[in-house]
């Protein structure tokens, strides 16, 4: 009976490679713009504000560069917009279980072709571990000024209290391959959000 079962579609190597490159691109941006500044002992509150201002744009630029939906997610998120979907939640739970079993999370990765309604979708995910510099905004001893900023912008924050080496979230990629069995439309670049209109005097 197993031999008669339809063979599951496997992700294209080119899509996996593009997903990995997208993750590396974001990681490099993060290290050059944020991590390096913290290592130079710049004001952590100023660095946090720079990260909050620029990180969404980095994700959008990377998505457009590679023609896929690149995002960051976690089981406990700071921004509700980054909450995981069912597939991501399942993968993050598996990563946590494997890490607790003694496996090296730096080797974790998963890529699948899944069916989501009428869409056939390439999914890819890779966990992100907390480095020492990440704890400035995600650890247990956060600068009181950063805490105040977080409380104002993210009152439901669930992304603090981490220790170095823990899995803090994941890079996630989604690419629609087919819709209703037909090839998906060409990638439409994600535009920048419109600036809010100035307040009336």
Protein Blocks (a to p, Z undefined) as FASTA:
>chain_A
ZZmpccdddddfklmmmmmmmmmmmmmmmmmmmmmmmmnopafklmmmmmmmmmmmmmmm
mmmmnopacddddfbdfblmlpccfklmmmmmmmmmmmmnopafklgccdddddehjbcc
ddddddddddfklmmmmmmbdcfklmmmmmmmmmmbcbghiaehiafbdcdddddfbggh
iacddddddddddddddddZZ
